[in-house]
């Protein structure tokens, strides 16, 4: 028996919503970046092959070189090591 107020989404509606996830995630990431800078924090990000430090005053400094990304094939298992904060 279905609960009152429960909506059942069609497969097409679910696919449309799922297609929006990358844009929503990108927007949330950018908003977090802006909030961090507005709070006076330093933000470190990867731009191309460089690790870049951005500060609230607008200054940007290259702090290192980024290692190449790993290309992963479907089904490949990666070992991830935990980095303590």
LUMZAVEX-390588 format. One line per 4 residues: their letters; for each residue x, y, z of C-alpha. Coordinates in nm, 2 decimals, always signed. Layout:
<pts>
A	X/Y/Z  ...
</pts>
This chain:
<pts>
XXXX	+0.00/+0.00/+0.00  +0.15/+0.34/-0.10  +0.19/+0.62/+0.15  -0.01/+0.94/+0.10
XXXX	+0.21/+1.21/-0.06  +0.46/+0.97/-0.20  +0.56/+1.04/-0.56  +0.68/+0.78/-0.80
XXXX	+0.92/+0.91/-1.06  +0.94/+0.77/-1.41  +1.27/+0.63/-1.54  +1.29/+0.93/-1.77
XXXX	+1.24/+1.18/-1.48  +1.51/+1.00/-1.28  +1.75/+1.01/-1.57  +1.68/+1.39/-1.62
XXXX	+1.75/+1.45/-1.25  +2.07/+1.24/-1.26  +2.19/+1.43/-1.57  +2.19/+1.75/-1.35
XXXX	+2.42/+1.61/-1.09  +2.75/+1.72/-1.25  +2.63/+2.08/-1.29  +2.49/+2.09/-0.93
XXXX	+2.82/+1.95/-0.80  +3.03/+2.20/-1.00  +2.81/+2.48/-0.87  +2.84/+2.36/-0.51
XXXX	+3.22/+2.33/-0.54  +3.26/+2.68/-0.68  +3.03/+2.82/-0.40  +3.25/+2.65/-0.14
XXXX	+3.56/+2.79/-0.30  +3.41/+3.15/-0.29  +3.29/+3.10/+0.07  +3.63/+2.99/+0.18
XXXX	+3.80/+3.29/+0.02  +3.54/+3.52/+0.16  +3.61/+3.38/+0.51  +3.98/+3.47/+0.47
XXXX	+4.10/+3.12/+0.41  +4.37/+3.01/+0.17  +4.24/+2.77/-0.10  +4.47/+2.52/-0.28
XXXX	+4.36/+2.37/-0.61  +4.51/+2.21/-0.92  +4.52/+2.42/-1.24  +4.66/+2.22/-1.53
XXXX	+4.98/+2.07/-1.41  +5.03/+2.32/-1.12  +4.92/+2.32/-0.76  +4.80/+2.68/-0.70
XXXX	+4.73/+2.87/-0.37  +4.46/+3.13/-0.39  +4.42/+3.39/-0.11  +4.13/+3.62/-0.02
XXXX	+4.32/+3.93/-0.14  +4.32/+3.79/-0.49  +4.69/+3.68/-0.49  +4.77/+3.35/-0.66
XXXX	+5.09/+3.15/-0.61  +5.21/+2.83/-0.77  +5.32/+2.60/-0.49  +5.42/+2.29/-0.68
XXXX	+5.37/+2.06/-0.97  +5.08/+1.82/-0.98  +5.15/+1.46/-1.07  +4.97/+1.33/-1.38
XXXX	+4.63/+1.19/-1.32  +4.58/+0.81/-1.33  +4.39/+0.68/-1.63  +4.15/+0.42/-1.51
XXXX	+3.97/+0.16/-1.72  +3.63/+0.03/-1.63  +3.66/-0.25/-1.37  +4.01/-0.16/-1.27
XXXX	+4.07/-0.17/-0.89  +4.27/+0.12/-0.73  +4.44/+0.11/-0.39  +4.38/+0.44/-0.21
XXXX	+4.59/+0.54/+0.09  +4.44/+0.75/+0.36  +4.62/+1.08/+0.44  +4.58/+1.20/+0.79
X	+4.45/+1.55/+0.83
</pts>
